[in-house]
């Protein structure tokens, strides 16, 4: 090995490849974050080359069906032999090797379930079409995250993989160095030795506690993440030729496993009490009395002399200290990518949303292929020929038993493939719907004083983003005796600005009419194939009843009744309270609508537009 190179790569990405080769089954695999083709190929091929000899590498598309992953009837062999011949699936074929899935964010539910099953159990069970088989499927999964905007790798998959690898310049350089023909034999031998040593590596309970505390401090709720961090620390110790996990191993494991999963920043420690003594008021005398002596501490228990030599031989590494958790938190925070810190701060103020925005809906004619289902090819539905033949194949022997005619001994000739009505399979497609943000703006006299200008600016800012996200925006204003749809769902920026600039303010607050108009517009949007998100912007001070008569009490009762009808439609919504200090009625209306309540007494137009976009992304993630 070159003397100018360290024994192990210093970058976390290249180090993850070595760790996966040491404990592929225990660590599950990695999510490769937006790699170019050559980077993903090199990462997967290196891990495979360090695995035991003969390890396979299987690359499957994201559109793969569950039948192809699980296995089933070998159609050609079954038709030729006249009996059921089973075919092994891709997952069983990848046993002991590497499974690469490009565009993993597009995996359908059935394929995602199959991958999760083998990551959990290391085997696959096939019970279908007269087949009952069980195959080993101990795979190391490499999921290529090539998502754009709202498409993300499903959390159930990420949770079962130890690492998320980001390909910066250092990672690519170290991978190429490890793949060099002069260095590759050294790393292969080192991984082989570490794999043998791994079962003997032990972890002090204090390091396990410190990793759990670090996960809790950064909002990592999954138990698998902490287990992955422990396995990672043991693999690091095995690579370094040690039988005990040290502080360095725990810090690297926390940075590799916990940092990419962080959802919040750890709380800031309170100021030290010692510093308060320096700040003495001018007229206040400092306390000069003798401090109380500290309580006596018990001496540590004596250690038998017989155990001292063993301790010196087997445990020459630094022991965990009370500050171990703080050291690991520092390591995790240092490993966070720069842009993640801003996202964590922003998400710490965001709540949850009900409903789903931009959802996937089944379609028989267009969209992404999602397998097949039973049915007849009518009404525009297309026949899935291969799945139809696959459904008919197991029954060919039964269907070929035709009674001899006129007492003849020879059976009647059978058709090559007997297909019946119940065998027909038609193609399924999934189409992603767009999103329409419905702004319902209070233009009455009480609200126009505070937030009408900010509402106009927020709509303009959000509309500018729709070109990238393919979303639409609609604007409904309410004041006086009713509501006006000023802007139907559109992406026309010039038209929106013109309408917004001419939006007047003043008059009463017909809140019940506004909620009814939002329900009607949201239902129409949903029927048109788009997913609605309602953003209600008002101070909630209703004073116009449903019948148009003034009066706060009846107006509030009508508004709450309209909110209950809104909630029954399960429409995702935000209620932005535009009053200076927050109105009780605004919060009650948000609760009746089952909408997320926001009080923005000092927000500007840009902040409001950012919160709406954050809510849309969270609604998509929760769906």
Secondary structure, 3 states (H helix, E strand, C coil): CCCCCCCCCCCHHHHHHHHHHHCHHHHCEEEEECCCHHHHHHHHHHHHHHCCCCCCEEEECCCCCHHHHHEEECHHHHHHHCCCCEEECHHHHCCCCEEEECCHHHCCHHHHHHHHHHHHHCEEEEEECCEEEEEECCCEEEEEECCCCCCCCCHHHHCCCCEEEECCHHHHHHHHHHHCHHHHHHHHHHHHHHHHHHHHCECCHHHHHHHHHHHHHCCCCCHHHHHHHHHHHHHHHHHCCCCECCHHHHHHHHHHHHHHHCCCCCCCCCCCHHHHHHCCCCCCCCCCCCCCCCCCCCCCCCCCHHHHHHHHHHCCCCCCCCCHHHHHHHHHHHHCCHHHHHHHHHHCCCCCCCCCCCCEEEECCCCEEEEEEECCCCCCCCECHHHHHHHHHCCHHHHCCCCCHHHCCCCCCCCCCCCCHHHCEEEEEEEECEEEEEEEEECCHHHHCCCHHHHHHHHHHHHHHHHHHCCEEEEEEEECCEEEEEEEEECCHHHHHHHHHCCCCCCCCCHHHHHHHHHHHHHHHHHCCEEEEEEEEECCCCCECCCCCECHHHHHHHHHHHHHHHHHCCCCEEEEECCCCCCHHHHHHHHHHCCEEEECCCCCHHHHHHHHHHHHHHHHHHC
